[in-house]
Amino acid sequence: MSELSLNEVESLALKVGRGSGFPWGLAEDIGRGARALAQRGFPWAEALVGLARDAGIWQAPSPQRVEGWRERRPEIELAAPLCPVRAGALLIDDPSVLGGLPLRLANVGLPLWIAALLAASGKDLDAEWPEASIDGLLTPAADVTIWPRAAASAPTSLRRRSSADEAVLAALGAVAARVYVPASESSRARGAGGGSVDDE
């Protein structure tokens, strides 16, 4: 096991988000979401592995589907799971969708990510799905209900560091490496990296 600071968790998650094909803004949301999971002792690293694995099959919420959420029409479950990152970001950015909670979303991919983004946003909202109560935090897809957060009886103690399995971190590092710019002789000649001689 390796121990990481919350800043390291957030930085790694941002790179994994980019390496998984998300634009910078959503990758930053993923970074903040992973940090929120790590602070609360949730399996952030395994959730990132699932995100990197499944992001290509998740479906963004269509305008028609979002309009259905506003009007609280029953959801028609589609073949592809709903992208939890894009859906979570939309819920945070567009309060009109959240009027008159609860809101039910059908077939959300890896719903822990909606919970992560809501937690990172500071909004008083919770995401619930049946599998979460029976050790299914990493379930690949589930129907999710967004509720107003219940008043906490006592402040939750947040962690300052988090640990992750080294094999999982290696897998995440490989995804994060997709965003690195390949080294070249011209970039080295202009001073990128340590160069061939490093006297400092």
C-alpha positions in Angstrom: 0.0 0.0 0.0 1.1 3.5 -0.8 0.0 6.6 1.1 -0.9 9.8 -0.8 -1.8 13.3 0.3 -5.2 14.7 -0.8 -3.4 17.0 -3.2 -1.7 13.9 -4.8 -5.1 12.1 -5.0 -6.6 15.1 -6.8 -3.7 15.6 -9.2 -3.7 11.9 -10.2 -7.4 11.8 -10.6 -7.4 14.9 -12.8 -4.8 13.2 -15.1 -6.7 10.0 -15.1 -9.9 12.0 -16.1 -8.0 13.6 -19.0 -6.4 10.2 -20.0 -9.9 8.7 -20.0 -11.1 11.3 -22.6 -12.8 13.9 -20.4 -12.2 17.6 -21.2 -10.2 19.7 -18.7 -13.2 21.1 -16.8 -14.7 17.7 -16.2 -11.3 16.2 -15.4 -11.0 18.9 -12.7 -14.4 17.8 -11.3 -13.1 14.3 -11.3 -10.0 15.4 -9.3 -12.1 17.2 -6.7 -14.5 14.3 -6.6 -11.7 11.8 -5.9 -10.4 14.1 -3.2 -13.9 14.1 -1.6 -14.0 10.3 -1.7 -10.5 10.0 -0.2 -11.4 12.5 2.6 -14.4 10.3 3.6 -12.5 7.0 3.4 -14.3 5.7 0.2 -12.5 3.6 -2.5 -11.4 6.5 -4.7 -8.6 4.6 -6.5 -10.8 1.7 -7.4 -13.5 4.2 -8.5 -10.9 5.8 -10.8 -10.1 2.4 -12.3 -13.8 1.9 -13.0 -14.0 5.4 -14.6 -11.0 4.7 -16.9 -12.5 1.3 -17.8 -16.1 2.4 -18.5 -15.9 6.1 -19.6 -16.0 5.1 -23.3 -19.3 3.4 -23.0 -21.1 5.9 -20.8 -23.7 8.1 -22.5 -23.9 11.9 -21.9 -27.4 13.2 -20.8 -29.3 14.3 -23.9 -31.3 17.6 -23.9 -34.5 15.6 -24.1 -33.5 13.5 -21.1 -32.6 16.6 -19.1 -35.9 18.2 -20.0 -37.6 15.0 -18.7 -35.7 15.4 -15.4 -37.0 19.0 -15.1 -40.6 17.8 -15.7 -40.1 14.7 -13.5 -41.2 12.4 -16.3 -40.5 8.7 -15.7 -37.1 7.7 -17.1 -36.8 5.2 -20.0 -33.7 3.1 -19.3 -31.4 3.1 -22.3 -28.9 0.4 -23.3 -25.8 2.5 -22.4 -25.3 3.7 -18.8 -25.6 7.4 -18.1 -22.2 9.1 -17.6 -22.1 10.0 -13.8 -19.5 12.7 -14.3 -21.4 14.6 -17.0 -24.7 14.1 -15.2 -23.3 15.2 -11.8 -21.7 18.3 -13.3 -25.0 19.2 -15.0 -26.9 18.8 -11.7 -24.4 21.1 -10.0 -24.4 23.7 -12.7 -28.1 23.8 -13.5 -30.2 24.1 -10.3 -33.4 24.2 -12.4 -33.1 20.5 -12.9 -33.1 19.9 -9.1 -36.3 21.8 -8.3 -38.7 19.6 -6.3 -36.4 16.8 -5.2 -36.2 13.8 -5.1 -34.9 13.2 -8.7 -34.5 9.7 -10.0 -31.9 8.9 -12.7 -32.1 5.5 -14.4 -29.1 3.3 -15.2 -26.3 5.6 -14.0 -22.8 4.2 -14.6 -20.6 3.8 -11.5 -23.0 6.0 -9.4 -20.3 6.6 -6.7 -19.1 9.4 -9.1 -22.3 11.3 -8.8 -22.0 11.1 -5.1 -18.4 12.2 -5.3 -19.1 15.3 -7.4 -22.0 16.3 -5.2 -19.9 16.0 -2.1 -17.1 18.0 -3.7 -19.5 20.8 -4.7 -20.6 21.5 -1.2 -24.3 21.2 -2.1 -26.6 19.7 0.5 -27.5 16.8 -1.7 -27.0 13.0 -1.4 -27.1 10.4 -4.1 -28.5 7.0 -3.1 -28.8 3.7 -4.9 -30.0 0.3 -3.4 -26.7 -1.5 -4.0 -24.7 1.1 -2.0 -26.3 -0.2 1.3 -25.1 -3.7 0.6 -21.5 -3.0 -0.1 -22.1 -2.0 -3.7 -20.3 1.3 -3.8 -18.5 0.2 -7.0 -21.5 -1.2 -8.7 -21.1 -0.7 -12.5 -24.6 0.8 -13.0 -27.7 1.5 -10.9 -30.8 3.6 -10.6 -29.9 6.7 -8.5 -32.1 9.0 -6.4 -30.9 12.5 -5.6 -32.2 13.7 -2.2 -31.7 16.7 0.0 -29.0 15.8 2.5 -30.3 14.8 6.0 -28.9 17.0 8.8 -25.9 15.3 10.3 -26.0 14.6 14.0 -22.3 15.3 14.4 -19.6 16.7 12.2 -17.8 14.1 10.0 -14.1 13.7 10.6 -12.4 14.1 7.2 -9.1 12.4 6.5 -5.9 14.2 5.5 -4.2 11.4 3.7 -5.3 8.2 1.9 -3.8 4.9 0.9 -4.1 2.8 -2.2 -2.9 -0.5 -3.5 0.3 -0.1 -5.5 -1.0 -2.3 -8.4 -4.0 0.0 -8.6 -1.8 3.1 -8.6 0.3 1.6 -11.3 -2.8 1.0 -13.5 -3.9 4.6 -12.8 -0.4 5.9 -13.6 -0.6 4.2 -17.0 -3.9 6.0 -17.8 -2.5 9.3 -16.5 0.5 9.0 -18.7 -1.7 9.3 -21.8 -1.7 13.1 -21.2 2.1 13.5 -21.0 3.9 15.1 -24.0 6.5 12.7 -25.4 10.1 13.8 -25.0 11.9 15.0 -28.1 15.5 16.1 -28.8 14.3 19.6 -29.6 12.4 19.9 -26.3 15.5 18.7 -24.4 17.7 21.1 -26.2 15.4 23.9 -25.1 15.7 22.8 -21.4 12.7 20.5 -20.8 13.3 17.9 -18.2 16.6 17.5 -16.4 18.7 17.3 -19.5 21.7 15.0 -20.0 23.7 16.9 -17.3 22.1 18.2 -14.2 24.4 20.0 -11.8 21.8 21.3 -9.4 
